Amino acid sequence: MRYIVINQYGIGGDKGSVAYQPRSAGRESYDACDKWCRQHDTANTYAIVEREDKTTLAARALGSIRTEKKAAAARENGKKGGRPRKGKEE
C-alpha cells in the first residue's frame, strides 16, 4: 500500500492535487508523508490518503456513468422493495 499527500482545501494549489509522493511503500510511505506534513503543513491544508491505481480510478469513472439499462434495473429493484436494510445479526 502506498500513501500520498493531497491538497484538501485548494489553498496554495488545486484542490485534490498531489503535494507529495514518497518512493517507499507500506508503513515507510505513511511515515514519510507524515514527516512531510509536519514540516510543510501549518494550517492543516493537506491530507494523507491511500494512492489508488489506474484500474480503481477507471472503475469509479465507469460506475458513475448513467445509462438507461442501469436506470431500468434500479426501478425493478425498487419495485421489489429496494436495497435490504442492515439489521442486527443475532
C-alpha positions in Angstrom: 0.0 0.0 0.0 1.3 3.4 -0.9 0.2 6.8 0.6 0.3 10.3 -0.9 -0.3 13.8 0.5 -3.1 15.7 -1.3 -4.1 19.4 -1.0 -7.6 19.0 0.5 -8.8 22.6 0.5 -7.1 24.1 -2.6 -5.0 26.6 -0.5 -1.8 27.2 -2.4 -2.7 24.9 -5.2 -5.6 22.9 -6.8 -7.9 21.0 -4.5 -7.1 17.3 -4.7 -3.7 17.8 -6.3 -0.8 15.6 -5.1 1.5 17.7 -2.9 4.0 14.9 -2.0 4.5 11.3 -3.1 7.3 9.2 -1.4 9.1 6.5 -3.2 8.7 4.0 -0.4 5.7 1.7 0.3 3.8 0.5 3.3 4.4 1.9 6.7 7.5 3.8 5.5 5.3 5.5 2.9 2.9 6.7 5.6 5.8 7.8 7.9 7.4 9.8 5.0 4.1 11.5 4.3 3.5 12.3 8.0 7.0 13.8 8.2 6.5 15.9 5.1 3.2 17.2 6.5 4.8 18.1 9.9 7.4 20.1 8.0 5.2 21.9 5.5 1.6 22.0 6.7 0.9 24.6 9.3 -2.8 25.1 8.5 -4.0 21.5 8.1 -4.5 22.0 4.4 -3.1 18.6 3.4 -4.4 15.1 3.9 -2.6 11.7 3.8 -4.6 9.2 1.6 -4.0 5.9 0.0 -2.9 6.1 -3.6 -5.3 4.5 -6.0 -4.2 2.6 -9.1 -5.5 3.3 -12.6 -7.9 0.4 -12.5 -9.6 1.7 -9.4 -10.0 5.2 -10.9 -11.3 3.7 -14.2 -13.8 1.5 -12.3 -15.1 4.6 -10.4 -15.4 6.6 -13.6 -17.3 3.8 -15.4 -19.5 3.1 -12.5 -20.7 6.7 -12.3 -22.0 6.7 -15.9 -25.7 6.7 -16.0 -27.4 4.5 -18.6 -31.0 3.6 -19.4 -30.2 0.0 -18.6 -28.9 0.8 -15.1 -31.9 3.1 -14.5 -34.3 0.3 -15.5 -32.6 -2.2 -13.2 -32.8 0.3 -10.4 -36.5 0.7 -11.0 -37.1 -3.0 -11.0 -35.2 -3.4 -7.7 -37.3 -0.6 -6.2 -40.4 -2.5 -7.1 -39.1 -5.4 -5.1 -38.5 -3.3 -2.0 -35.1 -1.8 -2.8 -31.9 -2.5 -1.0 -32.3 -4.6 2.1 -31.8 -2.7 5.3 -28.9 -3.5 7.5 -30.1 -5.4 10.5 -28.5 -6.6 13.7 -27.2 -10.1 13.4 -28.2 -12.4 16.3 
